[in-house]
Structures are given as structure tokens and as C-alpha cells.
Amino acid sequence: MIDNIPLNSFLVISTLMFFIGIYGFLIRRNLITMLMSIELILNSVNINFVVFNKFLYPNLLHGHFFSLIVIAVAASEAAVAIAIIINIYRNFKSIDVDNLDQMKF
């Protein structure tokens, strides 16, 4: 099934996901949506790993292993980030980035 789809289609989808994630990270001021944008960026990288592995080295699984490592890092990053966001909400009653200027000092 994946053999019938050209490489350009996967690259277009991955690039769109990457830039939507960048846009969401730079524009949004809510910590949860910023975290979701980072996850979107990491998923677009996973698509690239798997697709380039399939098209360049179809018998090897290096791209799949790299994507599994990225998924593991993203899961641990999300768990730590959610714990930090919960702690910030308990202290400041808001998760807006603009309201967190007290954490600088």
C-alpha cells in the first residue's frame, strides 16, 4: 500500500505538520497548546524517519527504531511538561505564558 504512494506526498504532509506545529508554538500563549504543537513537530519528524527508511532501505528498520526513540522521548517530555503545567496552575491559577513573568526571578 505504501509502495503506491509517492515520496512527495509524504514529504508534503510532514512539512505541513511541521510548520503547523511551528506556527502553533510561536502564536499560541497557552502552555497546553504549545505542548501539543511540539508533539505535532515530533510526529512530523517520525513520519520522515519511517518514510525515508521505507524508500531508501526497505529491508532495514533503522527509521522505525529512531521513531520509537523519538516517541519515548516525547512521552517522557509530555509527562514532565504536564507535571510542570499542573504545578504552575496551582501556584498562579493560569497557564498563559504572558502571566508567568514572576518565574524569571
N, C-alpha and C positions, 0 to 999 in steps of 0.2 A: 504494500500500500504506500509506504513512504518512498518507494522507488519511482512511482509515477509523478510525484510532486517535485518540481524543480527546486534547486537550491535557493534561487532568488526569492521564492515565496516565503521560505522560512526566514531568510535574512530580513525581508521587509517586515514581517510580523515581529521579529525580535527587535529590530530597530525602532518600530513604533512603540513597543512595550518599554524599551529603554528610555526613549525620550518622553513618554508619558510619565514614567517614574521620575525622571529629572524635573519635569515641569511641576509635578505634584510636590516634590520635595522643596523646590525653590519658592513656589507660590503659596502653598498651604501654611497655616500657622498653628495647626492642631498637631500635637505630638503623635497621636494615633494615625492620622492620615500621612504624616511624614514617615512613620514606620512602615505603613502599607506601601508607600512609594519606594522605599528601599527594598522591600520584598519583591516588588514588581521588577526593579532593576536586576536583582539577583536571579529571578526567574528567566529574564531575557538572556542573561549570560548562560544559564543552564541550557536553554534552547540552542544557543550557539555551540556549546560543547558537544551536545548529543548529535546535532545535525552535521557539524564538521567531522565528527568521528565517523558517522554513517557514510558520508560521501568520500572521505579520504582514506579511511581504514575500515572497511566494512566488517572485517573479521575480528577486529580488536575491540576492547571495551574501555579504552582509556578515557574517552569522553564521558562515559557513564559513571566511571569512578570519580572523576572530577566533579561531576554534577552532584553525586551523592555527598561528597565532601562539602560542597557549597550548601547543600540542603541542611546538612548537620550544623554547619557554622551559622546558617540563617536561623535555624530553630533555637540554638543557644542564644544568639543575639536577640531574637524576639522575646525569649523568656526573661533575659536580663533587662531588656528595654521596658517590657510591661511592668516588671517589678519596680523599676525606677519611676515610671509614669504613675503608678499607684502611689508611691511614696510622695511624689510631687503633688498629686491631687490631694492627698491627706494634709499636706502642710500648707498649700496655697489655695486650695479649693478651685483650681483652674488648671487646665493643661495647655493653655495658649502659650506659645513661645514668647510673645511680647510681654507677658506678665511675669516672666521668670528672670527679670533683671536683678533680683535680690540674690540669686545664686552666684553672681560674679564675685562677691566679696567674701 
